[in-house]
């Protein structure tokens, strides 16, 4: 099994950028808290903690001697032992609580959270993929806009996003903040990561070689939908959401991974991809097929140093709870 935290430098980069927003707007929260009041925080979709360290450090530094309680939330199948090991030794003064359930459900009591945040979580679909995917697509973003399957995934992602905003509005106190990183698509709706196209070609080769059954080909997918800026901000700009949330700051940008990381090392990049994809691949493929998939990926990347680069689009948003 590939260790996620050992292959999460991209996620950690996004977390470091998110932390700058947290520093800026969490400071505004603290101004209005009584000196002895506990700062209540929740991370939605924390995974195993690799992308939690920078935000938590920012919160701890801002809080000073103030007591901080942080709810760490993710799905029941998360590696909770690794999460606890990753964060508790680094932050012994913080009181961590762990809640194993989907973030698309109530997580905290009404008006109990001062600061909520998430990083690399919003693009994962609640309840998995709504449909299989035709052809060699692994992500619905790789299908035409008029494709019914893509439209179904788009609707599922839109409903998830709206539901998350409504749930968090119930939990976050008036004047509190929700600060989010959303793994996104280009403004045209396509993926910017070159690795996505290389993985699509690997699936195509397996279909051509009859290494997948027709049923497996349909089910070989990644249950993520990367929203475009329009798909993110259209929801935020509705009257309903505008009555709950004030958008204080937002950035849509491409992460400069090729400038900061060595991405031409094929095995290193495959390790990064396995870190967040292997658990999904195991739901539709046996181990021999998974090995063949990565063999195809390695072969496709052998003559192209950019074939597995991960310069994904990211949207960073700070939302203030109105009230």
FENWO-V405256 format. One record per helix or strand. SS is the DSSP state (@ for helix, = for strand). FROM is the first residue (numbers start at 1). LEN is the number of residues. If there is no record, write none. Layout:
BEGIN
SS&FROM&LEN  SS&FROM&LEN
END
This chain:
BEGIN
@&5&3  @&9&22  =&39&6  @&53&11  =&68&7  @&80&9  =&95&6  =&113&6  =&124&1  @&140&3  @&148&24  =&172&13  @&194&15  @&214&6  =&224&1  =&227&1  @&229&8  @&239&4  =&245&10  @&257&4  @&266&16  @&287&15  =&313&9
END
